[in-house]
């Protein structure tokens, strides 16, 4: 299988669209083909606001048109949008002026914002590799080389990176965030093998305690799982961190960052053992844990103060009873058995979990982060592997945008189309206007 990410990286060096426009080309570089005649055309006419001659001030008359065709995608169909820029001539002095063409997402390319958004959503939200997209488009009579779409992804990742950075800033001012990571195979050039890279997720979601602050998630790619990676990504953070027991987080915890362990990881070990053996002890552990989750269901969406009060009255006695039961039962089990391992793990993690009982802004588990990487788990099965480290970095940017849109109940394709249409000309000081939650309030 040829690799999308390698060509996305090459797009920063050789742009297929620039090559087609007369720049340097290579033998393997695809050449742009004429847009199919069978597709419907939609004319977008650009006129001069004030058709007066810039040299002598006399009125100008229309003399001709300059037409540029852009292939775009409206959900369910392709359409060719003909940008018609009217040309005007001055009768007095002969000056010719043409109505300006609006900025395009790829300045010398033929894709429209809707098509670019569709390619990104299809790959990073619907998990369709580019070669499959190319085959689907071919059935509609539109020939788009996979390598051309890979170049578009590289360009869009660079264009949209400032928006991903704003999402990251929003997440890192949250009082509590959730983090996790997932492995992705990455091609290791020259060895004919793959190495294991990581995508790290960081999520701020305060809806469980009734906050109106928008939920958001940002992702980071790293070529390995060294502890210095999360330490770098979270170096400026101050607050509570929901995480698993990965040792790489240990250096983060202290005065600035407080650890909140995850009950879901504890429960999973008992669940797997009970499923394999039908152990009554494991079943008892699951029932006790279920009582804690029953309290959480009752308080979901309530203010932090009320959540903390109910937890103190109802959850704390159950939590302490579970902890005491684990310590009392553990000595009676074979020390090397899987059930004993699950209990020792539970005792260790619960010591770092009980902080949630006193603060209504915290959660019993880290499922918010785990949900944010489910799509990546599905996608990597379809892609087989990423083509390069830069491909992983591109994916981190796009996942940050797509997942944040989904968290805010914003339709990703509609939002990305609007963003891609406007971001090139949008003032950087007002970039927050393009964030998903602001888009939702405006549309």
NORHUHU-V244903 format. One record per residue. N is the residue number from 0. RES is the residue in one letter. PHI is phi in whole degrees, 0 to 359 (none if undefined). OMEGA is omega as a letter, one per 40 degrees, with the letter a starting at -180 (999 if undefined). NEAR is the number of other ideal C-beta (glycine too) atoms within 12 Angstrom. Layout:
((N RES PHI OMEGA NEAR) (N RES PHI OMEGA NEAR))
//
This chain:
((0 X none i 17) (1 X 288 a 21) (2 X 248 i 30) (3 X 298 a 47) (4 X 293 i 43) (5 X 299 a 32) (6 X 283 i 36) (7 X 297 i 42) (8 X 292 a 30) (9 X 295 a 29) (10 X 299 i 34) (11 X 287 a 24) (12 X 257 i 20) (13 X 232 a 26) (14 X 271 i 32) (15 X 305 a 40) (16 X 289 i 35) (17 X 293 i 23) (18 X 298 a 26) (19 X 293 a 24) (20 X 276 i 18) (21 X 120 i 12) (22 X 279 i 17) (23 X 292 i 14) (24 X 231 i 18) (25 X 232 a 15) (26 X 300 a 8) (27 X 274 a 15) (28 X 283 a 25) (29 X 291 i 26) (30 X 261 a 20) (31 X 293 i 28) (32 X 261 i 18) (33 X 301 i 15) (34 X 290 a 28) (35 X 303 a 21) (36 X 290 a 12) (37 X 284 a 14) (38 X 284 i 26) (39 X 295 i 17) (40 X 251 i 21) (41 X 230 a 21) (42 X 274 i 19) (43 X 241 a 24) (44 X 267 i 19) (45 X 249 a 24) (46 X 245 i 20) (47 X 289 i 24) (48 X 296 a 11) (49 X 226 a 13) (50 X 283 i 25) (51 X 249 a 20) (52 X 294 i 22) (53 X 285 a 17) (54 X 267 a 15) (55 X 244 i 15) (56 X 85 a 14) (57 X 283 i 19) (58 X 298 i 19) (59 X 251 i 29) (60 X 247 i 21) (61 X 292 a 23) (62 X 244 a 18) (63 X 192 a 16) (64 X 221 i 21) (65 X 248 a 22) (66 X 245 i 23) (67 X 235 a 28) (68 X 263 a 29) (69 X 239 i 36) (70 X 280 a 45) (71 X 234 a 36) (72 X 228 i 36) (73 X 258 a 22) (74 X 319 i 18) (75 X 104 a 10) (76 X 198 i 20) (77 X 268 i 34) (78 X 212 i 28) (79 X 261 i 32) (80 X 263 a 33) (81 X 266 i 26) (82 X 276 a 29) (83 X 258 a 24) (84 X 258 a 24) (85 X 290 i 28) (86 X 252 a 25) (87 X 235 i 30) (88 X 233 i 23) (89 X 271 a 24) (90 X 290 a 18) (91 X 279 a 15) (92 X 241 i 17) (93 X 84 i 16) (94 X 294 i 23) (95 X 248 i 23) (96 X 230 a 32) (97 X 245 i 26) (98 X 300 a 27) (99 X 289 i 18) (100 X 274 i 25) (101 X 296 i 21) (102 X 298 i 18) (103 X 257 i 32) (104 X 303 i 38) (105 X 240 a 35) (106 X 305 a 20) (107 X 256 a 23) (108 X 258 a 34) (109 X 255 a 35) (110 X 276 i 41) (111 X 272 a 34) (112 X 297 a 37) (113 X 296 i 33) (114 X 291 i 42) (115 X 297 i 44) (116 X 297 a 40) (117 X 295 i 41) (118 X 297 a 47) (119 X 295 a 47) (120 X 294 a 36) (121 X 297 a 36) (122 X 277 a 43) (123 X 263 i 44) (124 X 245 a 29) (125 X 261 i 21) (126 X 65 i 25) (127 X 260 i 26) (128 X 300 a 33) (129 X 295 a 39) (130 X 294 i 26) (131 X 288 i 22) (132 X 300 i 34) (133 X 301 i 27) (134 X 293 i 19) (135 X 297 a 24) (136 X 294 i 30) (137 X 298 i 18) (138 X 293 i 13) (139 X 265 i 20) (140 X 82 i 18) (141 X 244 a 32) (142 X 261 i 24) (143 X 237 a 39) (144 X 295 i 29) (145 X 302 a 34) (146 X 293 i 34) (147 X 294 i 41) (148 X 295 i 45) (149 X 298 i 43) (150 X 296 i 43) (151 X 298 a 46) (152 X 298 i 49) (153 X 300 i 43) (154 X 293 a 40) (155 X 292 i 43) (156 X 300 i 39) (157 X 293 a 27) (158 X 293 a 39) (159 X 266 a 42) (160 X 304 i 25) (161 X 300 i 27) (162 X 290 i 41) (163 X 297 i 41) (164 X 293 i 23) (165 X 293 i 34) (166 X 297 i 44) (167 X 301 i 34) (168 X 299 i 22) (169 X 296 a 33) (170 X 296 a 44) (171 X 283 i 30) (172 X 258 i 20) (173 X 288 i 36) (174 X 291 i 26) (175 X 215 i 39) (176 X 229 a 44) (177 X 244 a 43) (178 X 223 i 46) (179 X 198 i 39) (180 X 216 i 37) (181 X 219 i 35) (182 X 283 i 25) (183 X 224 i 40) (184 X 292 a 27) (185 X 230 i 34) (186 X 300 i 31) (187 X 251 a 19) (188 X 304 i 18) (189 X 91 a 7) (190 X 255 a 9) (191 X 68 a 8) (192 X 228 i 12) (193 X 244 i 23) (194 X 252 a 24) (195 X 254 i 24) (196 X 267 a 36) (197 X 224 i 37) (198 X 249 a 46) (199 X 256 i 47) (200 X 249 i 44) (201 X 223 a 46) (202 X 236 i 43) (203 X 246 i 42) (204 X 216 a 35) (205 X 258 i 33) (206 X 296 i 23) (207 X 301 i 31) (208 X 250 i 30) (209 X 79 a 18) (210 X 287 i 21) (211 X 271 i 13) (212 X 295 a 23) (213 X 296 i 31) (214 X 286 a 36) (215 X 201 i 44) (216 X 219 i 45) (217 X 236 a 42) (218 X 237 i 41) (219 X 226 i 35) (220 X 254 i 37) (221 X 222 a 30) (222 X 280 a 28) (223 X 206 a 22) (224 X 244 i 24) (225 X 294 a 20) (226 X 299 a 22) (227 X 291 a 17) (228 X 293 i 27) (229 X 297 i 34) (230 X 296 i 27) (231 X 286 a 17) (232 X 296 a 33) (233 X 248 a 34) (234 X 297 a 15) (235 X 262 a 17) (236 X 272 i 32) (237 X 221 a 19) (238 X 158 a 30) (239 X 262 a 35) (240 X 237 i 42) (241 X 278 a 46) (242 X 204 i 42) (243 X 276 a 33) (244 X 272 i 27) (245 X 301 a 28) (246 X 296 a 15) (247 X 296 i 26) (248 X 278 a 34) (249 X 304 a 17) (250 X 290 i 20) (251 X 281 a 31) (252 X 284 a 27) (253 X 171 a 14) (254 X 290 a 8) (255 X 277 a 18) (256 X 240 i 29) (257 X 255 a 29) (258 X 282 i 33) (259 X 231 a 39) (260 X 283 a 35) (261 X 241 i 37) (262 X 289 a 43) (263 X 299 i 31) (264 X 293 i 32) (265 X 296 a 41) (266 X 299 a 33) (267 X 300 a 26) (268 X 294 i 33) (269 X 292 i 37) (270 X 298 a 24) (271 X 297 a 21) (272 X 292 i 30) (273 X 293 i 24) (274 X 296 a 15) (275 X 278 a 14) (276 X 234 a 17) (277 X 58 a 12) (278 X 296 i 25) (279 X 292 i 15) (280 X 292 i 29) (281 X 296 i 34) (282 X 296 i 19) (283 X 297 i 23) (284 X 298 a 38) (285 X 297 i 29) (286 X 294 i 22) (287 X 294 i 31) (288 X 293 i 40) (289 X 300 i 21) (290 X 296 i 26) (291 X 292 i 37) (292 X 291 i 27) (293 X 297 i 19) (294 X 296 a 29) (295 X 298 i 32) (296 X 296 a 18) (297 X 292 a 18) (298 X 258 a 33) (299 X 297 i 20) (300 X 89 i 18) (301 X 278 a 23) (302 X 298 a 19) (303 X 305 a 26) (304 X 298 i 17) (305 X 292 i 20) (306 X 299 a 34) (307 X 296 a 25) (308 X 295 a 20) (309 X 292 i 25) (310 X 298 a 35) (311 X 298 a 23) (312 X 279 a 17) (313 X 251 a 25) (314 X 276 a 35) (315 X 301 i 23) (316 X 300 i 18) (317 X 291 i 30) (318 X 297 a 34) (319 X 294 i 22) (320 X 295 i 22) (321 X 297 a 36) (322 X 298 i 30) (323 X 296 i 16) (324 X 296 i 24) (325 X 300 a 35) (326 X 293 a 20) (327 X 285 a 16) (328 X 276 a 26) (329 X 305 a 25) (330 X 298 a 13) (331 X 274 a 15) (332 X 256 i 23) (333 X 303 a 13) (334 X 300 a 13) (335 X 265 a 9) (336 X 289 a 18) (337 X 293 i 23) (338 X 293 i 31) (339 X 296 i 25) (340 X 296 i 22) (341 X 296 a 34) (342 X 291 i 35) (343 X 297 i 25) (344 X 299 a 31) (345 X 298 a 40) (346 X 298 a 28) (347 X 296 a 22) (348 X 286 a 36) (349 X 293 i 37) (350 X 297 a 21) (351 X 262 a 30) (352 X 254 a 41) (353 X 295 i 28) (354 X 300 a 28) (355 X 294 a 39) (356 X 294 a 32) (357 X 260 a 22) (358 X 226 a 26) (359 X 291 i 33) (360 X 277 a 34) (361 X 262 a 40) (362 X 245 i 42) (363 X 284 a 43) (364 X 218 a 31) (365 X 250 a 43) (366 X 295 i 26) (367 X 301 i 37) (368 X 289 a 40) (369 X 296 i 28) (370 X 296 a 24) (371 X 287 i 38) (372 X 250 i 34) (373 X 296 i 22) (374 X 298 i 31) (375 X 295 i 40) (376 X 299 i 22) (377 X 289 a 17) (378 X 298 a 33) (379 X 291 i 31) (380 X 292 i 16) (381 X 282 a 25) (382 X 283 a 32) (383 X 75 i 21) (384 X 196 i 30) (385 X 279 a 42) (386 X 277 a 37) (387 X 190 i 32) (388 X 297 i 28) (389 X 294 i 33) (390 X 296 i 41) (391 X 295 i 44) (392 X 292 i 35) (393 X 300 a 42) (394 X 299 a 48) (395 X 299 i 42) (396 X 295 a 39) (397 X 291 i 48) (398 X 299 i 46) (399 X 301 a 45) (400 X 286 a 47) (401 X 295 a 43) (402 X 292 i 42) (403 X 293 i 45) (404 X 300 a 41) (405 X 296 i 30) (406 X 299 a 36) (407 X 263 i 31) (408 X 57 i 18) (409 X 256 a 31) (410 X 293 a 21) (411 X 300 a 36) (412 X 294 a 31) (413 X 298 a 25) (414 X 293 a 37) (415 X 296 i 41) (416 X 301 a 34) (417 X 296 a 30) (418 X 296 a 41) (419 X 296 i 41) (420 X 295 a 29) (421 X 248 a 26) (422 X 294 a 36) (423 X 297 a 25) (424 X 257 a 19) (425 X 280 i 24) (426 X 298 a 13) (427 X 299 i 16) (428 X 293 a 9) (429 X 248 a 16) (430 X 298 i 26) (431 X 298 i 23) (432 X 299 a 21) (433 X 269 a 37) (434 X 295 a 38) (435 X 305 a 38) (436 X 290 i 27) (437 X 285 i 27) (438 X 299 a 30) (439 X 297 a 23) (440 X 288 a 15) (441 X 271 a 15) (442 X 236 999 16))
//
